[in-house]
Amino acid sequence: MADLHFIFVYLPLLLATPGLSSSQMVVTGSNITLVSGTSASIPCEYDKTVGLVSWQKGDLGSSAASEDLVILDKRSPSVKRTGDDDRFNITDAYSLKIHNISWQDEGRYFCTVYDFATEIPNIRQTDVMIEKRVVHETFLTLQIGRDAIIPCRFSETNATTIVRWMKDGLQIGDDNRYQSSPEDHSLSIRQVIVMDEGMYVCEYFNSNKKTRHQHVAHVTVIGLPVSLFPVIDVCDTNMERTTQNCTQVLSISVVITCSVNNYFPNISIIFLHKQDVMEVLTSKETANNDGTKNKEIFIRANPSNEPYVCMAQWIPGIDGERGAEVTITQSKPPNIPNTKVAVIILGVLCTTLAATVLGMLLYIRLQKGGWKTTGTRNGNQLQGPRAVLTASKRVVNTTLKEYTD
C-alpha cells in the first residue's frame, strides 16, 4: 500500500516540479450505463506508449477524484498493477476492467496517463451510471400463416415507466402486422411469415428505481408442408389419407419422384424398398418467394411386387413420420393361342366366307330364272340334295363365267 500511496502523491508533484510542463489535457468521455452483476470495461482511449496509468473515482459531477482504484506502472522492467480491490484491473489498452459490477461503482471515473516523453499528463473523465436489469427469457415456436401473440411479463407500471418492443436489437416501428396491446403490452403478429423469426425484447425502464426489465422471447418460425405429403408423382394426390397407396403397371424401369412443398426450415425425405434405403439419382431444394422451401428426390424403380415407400422425416411441427408408397408391377403380354387352334379357327373363318360367297351367287342366279331340282350326271338322273349340289356347281360355274366374260 505504501507504493500505491507514493505513486498517487508523486504524480501531482511531477506536475509542479521545475523543468516539467504544468499543462494537462482533460477529455470528457461519453456517459455510459453499466448493468449490476455483470462485467464491463471503461475505455481510456489513449493509444500512445506511456510510463504510468492510473484510474481514480469520484462522485458524479465532481471535479476531483476521491478514491484510488488501480495503477499500471510500465517504467520498471516488470509491469506492475497495484490496487486494493481485485475487481479492478487495467487492460493493455489502458481501459478499466470492472468485475461483478455493483451499485457502489456508480460515479465519475478519471483515467490519467503520463507520457514521460512529452511530460504532459492526459486525463479522461467518464460518468458511469449503474442500473439493475431483470431479464425474463422464453422460447416460442410460431407457425407460418397463423396469427400469434408474444407476451410481455409486465410487473410494474407508473408514470415514469417507458415501454418498447425490439426485434434483433432494432425497435419495432409502425407496421400493420405488429400491434402492441395498451393493456398488457403483449405484441400481436398478424399472419406469421419466415422473416418474423428472431429475438424479441419487451423492455421497460423505471427511472425511479433505476431498473430495466427485459422480457426476451426467442422466436422460431416453422412451416408445415401444405396439403397431403409426401407426394409420389405417379400417385393420386387427392386421396384424403395420411398414407398414399397406389399401383402402376409398367414393363420397364422408370424414374419416380417424391416431393414435399412449402415447408420451413428443414425436412428429410428418403425412398425405401424392401426396407433398404434407395440410392437417390438426384435431389433438388428450391426456395419460394415467401421464404418457404420445396424439396424433391428422384430414384429409378424396377417392376417389383414390393412397394417403393417415400418417407418424410423431421417434419416441422409434427412428431413422427409421414409416408407414401407405390407398387410398380410387371405388365403381362396378351395370350397367344397355339398353332392347332389357330388353324381350326382360320378354317372355320374361310368356310364361313366361302359359304357366304356361294349364297350370294345362288341368290343372283335365282333372280335370273331359278334352277331345277333334278339333273343328270353321266346319263343318270339326279334328284334331291345331289341334284341341288350339282345344280349349285353349275350355277357357280355359269355365274363366274358370266362375270368373267
Disulfide bonds with the S-S distance in Angstrom:
Cys44-Cys111 1.95
Cys152-Cys202 1.90
Cys235-Cys246 2.08
Cys258-Cys310 1.85
